[in-house]
Amino acid sequence: MISEERIKSLLQLLKDEPYDPFLNYALALEYYKLGEHSKAINLIETLLVRNENYLGAYLQLGNWYESAGNIEKARNTYTTGTKIARIQGNRKTLSELEEAIFLLDD
């Protein structure tokens, strides 16, 4: 299924559950694939305001900030994600976020 079809399907699902974190995350990924980076970033930022514990979004958003050359926002996003990962006891994601920070400093 191409991204435009996925976007249409996700938007339809979001009519019933507009704050569903997974659906919003998936929609952001599809927008990013289509080159609509600002829209994708805004969706993830909004997602994290509504649900700061949606851990996977921190790595993705940090990567997008990094790709856009906004290193400070990337670092802050990764750092916030590490705090959430520690609270959740999620070692795998914690390791990924710490590696992302390390690579920024490299």
JOHUGI-V822859 format. One record per pair of residues at least 24 apart in sequence whose ideal C-beta (glycine too) atoms are under 7 Angstrom apart, sorted by the first residue. I is the first residue (numbers start at 0). J is the second residue. If there is no record, write none. Layout:
BEGIN
((I	J) (I	J))
END
This chain:
BEGIN
((2	29) (2	32) (2	33) (5	29) (6	30) (18	49) (20	46) (20	50) (20	53) (24	53) (24	55) (24	56) (31	63) (36	63) (36	67) (39	63) (51	83) (52	83) (54	80) (54	83) (54	84) (54	87) (54	89) (54	92) (57	83) (57	96) (58	92) (58	95) (58	96) (58	99) (61	99) (70	103) (73	103) (74	100) (74	103))
END
